[in-house]
Each structure stands twice: as structure tokens, then as C-alpha cells.
Amino acid sequence: MQSLTLLIAVSASALVLLLSPVGRVIVLLTTLAWYPSYLTVKVGTLDFSVSRIVVITIFLAILLGQGRPTNFKFTQLDKFVIAYFICEIIAGLTTMPASVFLENRAGAFLSTVLPYFAVRLAITTKKQYYTVLKAIVIIAAPLAIIGLYESVTGNNPFGFLRQYHAWRVISEDFGQAPRETRMGLYRAVVTFPQPIMFGLFFAMFAPPCAALFRVVPRNKFLWWIGVAFMALGAVSSVSSGPVLSLVLAAVFIACYRWRKYWKVAVVLLLLMVVCVEIVSNRHFYDVIGRFTFSAGTAWYRSKLMEVALGGGMSGHWLTGFGFADPGWSYRIDHRSHTDIVNHYLLVLARYGLVGFIPFVGVILTAMKNLIVASRQARLDADKWTIWTLGATLCGLLFAFFSVSLGGQTPTFFYMILGFCGVMPTIMSEPAFNTVQFVARKNHVSQGRPLLCP
């Protein structure tokens, strides 16, 4: 299987050298979604997945002068992304052997920081951004159809690949063997290592792809169908976190016409949290945890928060536990390991406040970027584009209370952050250069000149 993985990696890398910067990002997205991250090429103790080899090739092409940006400037978000990674290293070196930890972070650098900058360097106009969104729909919709097939039948066409897993031995035939069902459906995984990760892929990218509804010139129903399949792909995982993220993103998008009241909405949300804490006998995260397909998993997620913040971090608040098990399971349900199904707690447990604070800084700066871009946007379709991307962040921020990222999803998350990073730049384009396909009626009715071709 290593030979096949290497062949696919070489083929994808050859495409990278031939395509434009945007084409390279699309190749990276395709290999991430369609080829399992647990299939790797081993070089000594290092594991190189196809996507890691592709991202190395992307930056090799840039170093060789192919598509090198001429006006790139570091932004605050760029600095926070780098600072967060450096803080991870600082914290990890105090909790783990340097050789083991640095080897792990080298792989993480290829899967997080470089994909982020691949997006930042490639997308410099709205046209390029919409091209990537169209490609995502084309990549994701067929994958969602396979996920629906697996969810209904229990048969995964890619299941046989799991026997070649690079890090653990899996004896089950995931293509045919009986598996857990929820609500009469199997939990689809397709090319991902776990159902939650499969669902999160669609939950992350379906909302921003809804931007296409207002910018494509014709055959809009095809894009509607594609995004609808992406939503069904999230549901086919039968996982609470992706569904919660998608539902909240949909609610966020539905509130677009009332977006000028977003500050009021934030205040009301904070008041609701405070009221739950004061009036109810449950914490606010207990309420969030109830949005699951299983009462048992809801209880576990709530108890995890209580244990972690109620003494579980004692003595480790500064730099965390590293990759060691924090030992919280004996206070929860006595399982053999602590399943940290909360991404905030995962960051805190691994890197302590040294890592957690810059991680929050990354998220807040990404949100700030969208606000700045919205103020720069001159057309309704531009504001809609920013709003749909904000919907993904909104959904993920709540979903992180019940899921943690793994597999391909950290890379996808950093690419979403890359989208946030380019928004202020592409929205500052002069109006007459805007890629705008649909003329708004108010431009005509108020006698304004049209700003689109």
C-alpha cells in the first residue's frame, strides 16, 4: 500500500507543479478528502501522508518562483497562527522528550501551518475564492453520496484500506463487518479515520459554499443540490458534533438579514449562559451536551468539563500534560483512557495556558478579520460571502464543546482560518473589479450604476 500511496503522492505533486496557486489548493483539498490520512509513506520513523507530500511540493514550487506572490504581507492572524505553533513547542518541550515531541510537531507543521499559508498565498481575489468553493462542492458532493450509501447499507467501498493503517492494527473489515448503529443508520466514515471527522468535513465547508447561491450566474440549482448533499454527508456520520455545528451555522446564515443586530445577539447569548448558570441546576455546557444522539455521551461530555476544570488541571495549568493521558477517566467512568471529546480541553490538557491563550487569540483574530472585511465590503453578495464563512466559525466554536479535531480535520480547520485570513484583502478590491454575477435590484431601482459586468 505504501507503493500506491507514493504513486498517488507523486501524481498529485506533478499536478501541483503544473497548476496555478489556486489549482494547487484544490489538489490539496482533493487528496485530503479522498485519500485516507492513515495511509502513509514511511521514511525512517516519519510518516508522510499524500497531503503532506503535496503541501511540501506546493511550497517547493513557491520557492522555485512558480506563483510566488509579490505583495504578500504578514497580518495579525498570520502572526497568531505562528505564535500558537511556537507556544505548543515551548509547552511540549517541558512535558515530553524533545526528540519525540519535535518529530510529532514537524508532522503537525505540515498539516496545519503550511496548509494555512498555502491558502493565504494562493487566494488573492474573490474570483479565486469562489473557484475554490466551487471545487469544494464538486469534491465533497460525491463523497457525501458514498457516505449516505455507507450509512444506509453499512458497506464502505474504502473500508478495506483500514487494514493498512499506519499507526494501529485494525482487524475488522470495515467494509462489511457489523458496526454501531444509531437511529437505524450506520455511522459513515468513508476515507476518514472516524465518523465524527467525516461529518465535520462537511459541517466545515457546507456553510461557506452557500456563498455561491448569490454569485453564480446560472444553474444555481446545481450548487443548491451540491451543498444539500454536503449537509446530508454530515448527517450520514450520525454524529452529534457535526450536526450541531451545521444546524448552528444554518441558523446563523438564516439571521443574515438581521446581521446589524449581531452585538445584541451576542449580549443575549451571554445573558442566556449566565441565566442557565444562576437559575438552573446544570451548567451551560450541560445544555450544549444534550444535543447528542445518546444520553450517555451527553453525560460524559458534561462530566469531562467538570472534572477537567474542577481540579483535573491541578499542577498542570501552565504547560499541560503533553500527550500523556491526564488521568481524568477514573473520576468519570473508569474507562482505560480519557477520551477528550472537547477541543478546548484538548488544547488546554496538552499545552496548558501557554498554548490555550494563543489558540483563543487565533480564533478571535479570525473573527476580527471577518468583521474588518465586512466593513470593507461594498456589495451585498460580498457581505453574504463573509457571513457564510462566519457561520462556519460560529458552528465550530459551539461544536468544539463536544468534539475534538483529528485525522484530516485539523488541516481543514486551518484552511478555513486561511479563508478568514484572505477576506480583508479580497474584499478591499475596487468595486469595478468585483466578480459579481447577479445585479441587485436596488441598484437598478435607485438609479445607481451597476458595479458588475
C-alpha positions as CSV (number, residue, x, y, z in Angstrom):
1,M,0.0,0.0,0.0
2,Q,3.0,2.3,0.5
3,S,3.7,2.0,-3.2
4,L,0.2,3.1,-4.1
5,T,0.4,5.9,-1.6
6,L,3.7,7.1,-3.1
7,L,2.3,6.8,-6.7
8,I,-0.7,9.0,-5.8
9,A,1.5,11.5,-4.0
10,V,3.9,11.8,-6.9
11,S,1.0,12.2,-9.4
12,A,-0.6,14.9,-7.2
13,S,2.7,16.6,-6.8
14,A,3.2,16.7,-10.6
15,L,-0.2,18.4,-10.9
16,V,0.9,20.9,-8.3
17,L,3.9,21.8,-10.4
18,L,1.7,22.3,-13.4
19,L,-1.2,24.2,-12.0
20,S,-1.8,27.7,-10.7
21,P,-1.7,28.5,-7.0
22,V,-5.5,28.1,-6.7
23,G,-5.2,24.8,-8.5
24,R,-2.7,23.6,-6.0
25,V,-5.0,24.4,-3.1
26,I,-7.7,22.4,-4.9
27,V,-5.3,19.4,-5.3
28,L,-4.5,19.6,-1.6
29,L,-8.2,19.6,-0.7
30,T,-8.9,16.7,-3.0
31,T,-6.1,14.5,-1.6
32,L,-7.2,15.3,1.9
33,A,-10.8,14.4,1.3
34,W,-10.4,11.4,-0.9
35,Y,-7.3,9.6,0.3
36,P,-7.1,8.4,4.0
37,S,-4.7,10.2,6.2
38,Y,-3.8,7.0,7.9
39,L,-2.2,5.6,4.7
40,T,1.4,6.9,4.6
41,V,4.8,6.5,3.2
42,K,7.3,5.7,5.9
43,V,10.8,7.4,5.9
44,G,12.6,6.1,8.9
45,T,10.4,7.0,11.9
46,L,8.5,9.7,9.9
47,D,5.1,9.2,8.2
48,F,4.3,11.2,5.1
49,S,0.7,11.2,4.0
50,V,-0.3,12.2,0.5
51,S,-1.5,15.6,1.6
52,R,1.8,16.3,3.5
53,I,3.8,15.4,0.4
54,V,1.5,17.7,-1.7
55,V,1.9,20.6,0.7
56,I,5.7,20.2,0.7
57,T,5.5,20.3,-3.1
58,I,3.4,23.5,-3.1
59,F,6.0,25.4,-1.1
60,L,8.8,23.9,-3.1
61,A,7.1,25.3,-6.2
62,I,6.8,28.7,-4.5
63,L,10.5,28.7,-3.6
64,L,11.2,27.9,-7.2
65,G,9.3,31.1,-8.2
66,Q,6.2,29.4,-9.5
67,G,3.3,31.6,-8.4
68,R,5.2,33.4,-5.8
69,P,3.1,36.4,-4.5
70,T,4.6,39.8,-5.0
71,N,2.7,41.8,-2.4
72,F,2.2,39.4,0.4
73,K,2.2,41.0,3.9
74,F,2.1,39.3,7.3
75,T,-1.2,40.0,9.1
76,Q,-2.1,39.7,12.7
77,L,-3.8,36.4,12.1
78,D,-0.6,35.0,10.4
79,K,1.4,36.0,13.5
80,F,-1.1,34.4,15.8
81,V,-1.0,31.1,13.9
82,I,2.8,31.1,14.1
83,A,2.8,32.2,17.7
84,Y,0.3,29.4,18.6
85,F,2.6,26.8,17.0
86,I,5.7,28.1,18.8
87,C,3.8,28.1,22.1
88,E,2.8,24.5,21.5
89,I,6.5,23.7,21.1
90,I,7.5,25.6,24.2
91,A,4.9,23.9,26.3
92,G,5.6,20.4,24.9
93,L,9.3,20.6,25.5
94,T,8.6,20.8,29.2
95,T,6.3,17.7,29.3
96,M,7.8,15.3,26.7
97,P,11.1,14.1,25.4
98,A,12.4,16.6,22.9
99,S,13.1,14.1,20.1
100,V,9.6,12.5,20.3
101,F,7.8,15.8,20.6
102,L,9.7,17.7,17.9
103,E,9.1,14.8,15.5
104,N,5.4,15.0,16.2
105,R,5.3,18.8,15.7
106,A,7.2,18.5,12.4
107,G,4.3,16.5,11.1
108,A,1.8,18.9,12.6
109,F,3.6,21.8,10.9
110,L,3.0,20.1,7.6
111,S,-0.7,19.5,8.4
112,T,-1.6,22.9,9.9
113,V,0.6,25.9,9.5
114,L,1.7,25.2,5.9
115,P,-1.9,24.5,4.6
116,Y,-2.9,27.7,6.2
117,F,-0.3,29.7,4.4
118,A,-0.9,27.7,1.2
119,V,-4.4,29.3,1.2
120,R,-3.2,32.7,2.3
121,L,-0.6,32.8,-0.6
122,A,-2.9,31.3,-3.3
123,I,-6.2,33.3,-2.9
124,T,-5.8,37.0,-3.6
125,T,-9.1,37.8,-5.4
126,K,-12.8,37.0,-4.9
127,K,-12.8,35.1,-8.2
128,Q,-10.2,32.7,-6.9
129,Y,-12.1,32.3,-3.6
130,Y,-15.3,31.4,-5.5
131,T,-13.3,29.0,-7.7
132,V,-12.1,27.1,-4.6
133,L,-15.7,27.0,-3.2
134,K,-17.0,25.5,-6.5
135,A,-14.2,22.9,-6.4
136,I,-15.1,22.0,-2.8
137,V,-18.7,21.3,-3.8
138,I,-17.5,19.1,-6.7
139,I,-15.1,17.3,-4.3
140,A,-17.5,16.9,-1.4
141,A,-20.8,16.0,-3.1
142,P,-19.8,12.6,-4.5
143,L,-18.1,11.8,-1.1
144,A,-21.3,12.6,0.6
145,I,-23.2,10.3,-1.7
146,I,-20.8,7.5,-0.7
147,G,-21.4,8.4,2.9
148,L,-25.1,8.1,2.5
149,Y,-24.7,4.7,0.9
150,E,-22.5,3.5,3.8
151,S,-24.9,4.9,6.4
152,V,-27.8,3.0,4.9
153,T,-26.1,-0.2,4.0
154,G,-23.1,-0.4,6.3
155,N,-20.8,-1.1,3.4
156,N,-17.9,1.2,2.9
157,P,-16.2,0.9,-0.5
158,F,-13.0,2.3,1.1
159,G,-13.2,0.1,4.2
160,F,-10.6,-2.4,3.1
161,L,-7.9,0.3,3.3
162,R,-8.1,0.4,7.1
163,Q,-6.2,-2.9,7.3
164,Y,-3.2,-0.9,6.1
165,H,-3.5,1.7,8.9
166,A,-0.1,3.3,9.6
167,W,-0.3,3.6,13.3
168,R,-2.5,0.8,14.6
169,V,-3.7,-2.7,13.7
170,I,-7.3,-2.9,12.7
171,S,-8.5,-6.5,12.2
172,E,-12.1,-5.6,11.3
173,D,-13.3,-5.4,7.8
174,F,-14.9,-2.0,8.0
175,G,-16.4,-2.6,4.6
176,Q,-18.6,-5.4,5.7
177,A,-18.4,-6.1,9.4
178,P,-21.4,-5.2,11.7
179,R,-20.9,-1.8,13.3
180,E,-22.6,0.5,15.7
181,T,-25.9,1.9,14.5
182,R,-27.8,5.0,15.7
183,M,-31.4,5.6,14.8
184,G,-31.2,2.6,12.4
185,L,-28.3,4.1,10.5
186,Y,-24.6,3.1,10.3
187,R,-22.1,5.8,11.1
188,A,-20.3,6.6,7.9
189,V,-16.5,7.1,7.8
190,V,-15.6,6.5,4.1
191,T,-12.0,7.8,3.8
192,F,-11.8,9.3,7.3
193,P,-10.5,7.6,10.4
194,Q,-13.6,8.2,12.5
195,P,-17.3,9.2,11.8
196,I,-17.1,12.5,13.7
197,M,-14.2,13.6,11.5
198,F,-16.1,12.6,8.3
199,G,-19.1,14.6,9.4
200,L,-17.0,17.6,10.4
201,F,-15.6,17.9,6.9
202,F,-19.0,18.7,5.5
203,A,-20.0,20.8,8.5
204,M,-16.9,23.0,8.0
205,F,-17.3,23.5,4.3
206,A,-21.1,23.4,3.5
207,P,-21.8,26.9,5.1
208,P,-19.1,28.9,3.1
209,C,-20.1,27.1,-0.1
210,A,-23.6,28.6,0.4
211,A,-21.9,31.9,-0.8
212,L,-22.2,30.5,-4.3
213,F,-26.0,30.9,-4.2
214,R,-25.6,34.7,-4.8
215,V,-22.7,34.9,-7.1
216,V,-23.1,32.2,-9.7
217,P,-24.7,33.4,-12.9
218,R,-26.9,30.4,-13.8
219,N,-27.7,26.8,-13.0
220,K,-27.9,27.8,-9.3
221,F,-30.0,24.7,-8.5
222,L,-26.9,22.5,-9.2
223,W,-25.0,24.3,-6.5
224,W,-28.0,24.1,-4.2
225,I,-28.1,20.3,-4.8
226,G,-24.3,20.0,-4.2
227,V,-24.5,21.9,-0.9
228,A,-27.6,19.9,0.1
229,F,-25.6,16.7,-0.4
230,M,-22.8,18.1,1.8
231,A,-25.3,18.7,4.6
232,L,-26.6,15.1,4.2
233,G,-23.0,14.0,4.3
234,A,-22.7,15.5,7.8
235,V,-25.9,13.7,8.8
236,S,-24.6,10.4,7.5
237,S,-21.9,10.3,10.1
238,V,-24.8,10.2,12.7
239,S,-22.5,12.3,15.0
240,S,-23.8,15.0,17.3
241,G,-20.9,17.4,16.9
242,P,-21.0,17.8,13.1
243,V,-24.8,18.0,13.1
244,L,-24.8,20.6,15.9
245,S,-22.2,22.7,14.0
246,L,-24.2,22.5,10.8
247,V,-27.5,23.4,12.5
248,L,-26.0,26.4,14.3
249,A,-24.3,27.5,11.0
250,A,-27.7,27.3,9.3
251,V,-29.3,29.4,12.0
252,F,-26.5,31.9,11.7
253,I,-27.0,32.1,7.9
254,A,-30.8,32.5,8.4
255,C,-30.1,35.6,10.5
256,Y,-28.3,37.3,7.7
257,R,-31.0,40.0,7.1
258,W,-30.8,40.9,10.8
259,R,-27.0,41.0,10.9
260,K,-26.8,44.6,12.0
261,Y,-28.1,43.4,15.4
262,W,-25.2,40.9,15.9
263,K,-24.0,42.8,19.0
264,V,-27.4,42.5,20.6
265,A,-27.4,38.7,19.7
266,V,-24.0,38.3,21.4
267,V,-25.2,40.1,24.6
268,L,-28.4,38.0,24.7
269,L,-26.4,34.8,24.2
270,L,-24.1,35.7,27.1
271,L,-27.1,36.6,29.3
272,M,-28.6,33.2,28.4
273,V,-25.4,31.5,29.6
274,V,-25.4,33.5,32.8
275,C,-29.1,32.7,33.5
276,V,-28.5,29.0,33.0
277,E,-25.6,29.1,35.4
278,I,-27.7,31.0,38.0
279,V,-31.2,29.6,37.7
280,S,-30.6,26.1,36.5
281,N,-29.0,23.2,38.5
282,R,-27.0,22.5,35.3
283,H,-24.0,24.3,33.7
284,F,-24.4,25.8,30.3
285,Y,-22.2,23.1,28.8
286,D,-24.6,20.5,30.1
287,V,-27.3,22.1,27.9
288,I,-24.9,22.1,24.9
289,G,-24.1,18.5,25.7
290,R,-27.7,17.4,25.5
291,F,-27.5,18.0,21.7
292,T,-26.3,14.4,21.2
293,F,-27.7,11.2,19.8
294,S,-27.0,9.4,23.1
295,A,-27.7,10.4,26.7
296,G,-24.6,8.6,27.7
297,T,-22.3,10.6,25.5
298,A,-24.0,13.8,26.7
299,W,-23.4,12.9,30.3
300,Y,-19.8,12.0,29.6
301,R,-19.1,15.4,27.8
302,S,-20.6,17.3,30.8
303,K,-18.7,15.3,33.3
304,L,-15.5,15.8,31.4
305,M,-15.8,19.5,31.7
306,E,-16.5,19.3,35.4
307,V,-13.5,17.0,36.1
308,A,-11.1,19.0,33.9
309,L,-11.9,22.4,35.4
310,G,-12.7,21.1,38.9
311,G,-9.2,20.1,39.8
312,G,-8.2,18.0,36.8
313,M,-5.7,20.5,35.6
314,S,-4.1,21.0,39.1
315,G,-0.4,21.3,38.8
316,H,-0.6,21.4,35.0
317,W,-2.3,24.7,34.3
318,L,0.8,26.3,32.8
319,T,2.1,23.8,30.2
320,G,-0.4,20.9,30.4
321,F,0.2,17.2,30.3
322,G,1.7,16.9,26.8
323,F,0.4,13.9,25.0
324,A,0.1,11.8,28.2
325,D,-3.3,10.8,29.5
326,P,-4.4,13.4,32.1
327,G,-5.9,10.6,34.2
328,W,-9.4,12.1,34.3
329,S,-11.2,8.8,33.3
330,Y,-11.0,7.3,36.8
331,R,-13.2,10.2,38.0
332,I,-15.6,9.9,35.2
333,D,-16.4,6.4,34.2
334,H,-13.3,4.3,34.9
335,R,-12.6,3.6,31.2
336,S,-9.0,2.8,30.3
337,H,-8.2,6.2,28.8
338,T,-9.5,9.8,28.9
339,D,-11.4,10.5,25.7
340,I,-11.1,14.3,25.5
341,V,-14.1,15.0,23.2
342,N,-13.8,18.7,23.7
343,H,-11.3,20.6,21.5
344,Y,-10.8,23.4,24.0
345,L,-10.0,20.9,26.8
346,L,-7.7,19.0,24.4
347,V,-5.6,22.1,23.7
348,L,-5.6,23.0,27.4
349,A,-4.7,19.5,28.5
350,R,-1.8,19.2,26.0
351,Y,-0.3,22.6,26.2
352,G,-1.8,24.4,29.3
353,L,-2.5,28.1,29.3
354,V,0.7,28.6,27.3
355,G,-1.0,27.0,24.3
356,F,-4.6,27.7,25.1
357,I,-4.3,31.5,25.2
358,P,-2.8,31.9,21.7
359,F,-5.3,29.3,20.4
360,V,-8.1,31.6,21.6
361,G,-6.2,34.5,20.1
362,V,-6.2,32.7,16.7
363,I,-10.0,32.3,16.8
364,L,-10.7,35.9,18.0
365,T,-8.4,37.3,15.3
366,A,-10.1,35.3,12.6
367,M,-13.4,36.7,13.8
368,K,-11.9,40.2,13.8
369,N,-10.8,39.6,10.2
370,L,-14.3,38.9,9.1
371,I,-15.6,42.0,10.8
372,V,-13.0,44.1,9.1
373,A,-13.7,42.5,5.8
374,S,-17.5,43.1,6.2
375,R,-16.9,46.8,6.8
376,Q,-14.8,46.9,3.6
377,A,-17.4,45.0,1.5
378,R,-19.4,47.2,-0.9
379,L,-21.8,44.8,-2.3
380,D,-24.5,42.7,-0.7
381,A,-23.1,39.5,-2.3
382,D,-19.7,40.3,-0.7
383,K,-21.3,40.7,2.8
384,W,-23.2,37.4,2.2
385,T,-19.9,35.7,1.4
386,I,-18.3,36.9,4.6
387,W,-21.4,36.0,6.6
388,T,-21.4,32.3,5.3
389,L,-17.8,32.0,6.4
390,G,-18.6,33.4,9.8
391,A,-21.4,30.8,10.0
392,T,-18.8,28.0,9.9
393,L,-16.8,29.6,12.7
394,C,-20.0,30.1,14.8
395,G,-20.9,26.4,14.3
396,L,-17.4,25.1,15.1
397,L,-17.0,27.3,18.2
398,F,-20.0,25.5,19.8
399,A,-19.2,22.1,18.3
400,F,-15.8,22.2,19.9
401,F,-17.5,21.7,23.3
402,S,-18.5,18.2,22.2
403,V,-15.8,17.2,19.6
404,S,-12.1,17.5,19.2
405,L,-10.3,17.6,15.9
406,G,-8.4,14.7,14.5
407,G,-7.5,13.0,11.2
408,Q,-7.8,15.4,8.3
409,T,-9.9,17.9,10.2
410,P,-7.1,20.0,11.8
411,T,-5.8,20.7,8.2
412,F,-9.3,21.6,7.1
413,F,-9.7,23.9,10.1
414,Y,-6.5,25.7,9.3
415,M,-7.6,26.1,5.7
416,I,-10.8,27.7,7.0
417,L,-8.7,30.0,9.0
418,G,-6.8,30.8,5.8
419,F,-10.1,31.8,4.2
420,C,-10.6,34.2,7.1
421,G,-7.1,35.5,6.6
422,V,-7.7,36.4,3.0
423,M,-11.1,38.1,3.5
424,P,-9.9,41.6,4.3
425,T,-7.6,41.6,1.3
426,I,-10.0,40.3,-1.3
427,M,-12.9,42.5,0.0
428,S,-10.7,45.6,-0.4
429,E,-10.7,45.1,-4.2
430,P,-12.1,48.1,-6.1
431,A,-15.8,47.7,-6.7
432,F,-15.5,47.8,-10.5
433,N,-13.2,44.7,-10.3
434,T,-15.6,42.7,-8.2
435,V,-16.6,39.3,-9.6
436,Q,-20.3,39.9,-9.2
437,F,-22.6,38.0,-11.4
438,V,-26.0,38.9,-10.1
439,A,-27.1,42.6,-10.2
440,R,-29.0,43.6,-7.0
441,K,-32.5,45.1,-7.7
442,N,-31.9,48.1,-5.6
443,H,-29.0,49.2,-7.8
444,V,-31.5,49.5,-10.7
445,S,-34.5,50.8,-8.8
446,Q,-32.4,53.6,-7.1
447,G,-30.7,54.5,-10.4
448,R,-27.2,53.6,-9.3
449,P,-24.7,52.4,-11.8
450,L,-24.2,48.7,-11.9
451,L,-20.9,47.6,-10.4
452,C,-20.8,44.3,-12.3
453,P,-20.2,43.3,-15.9
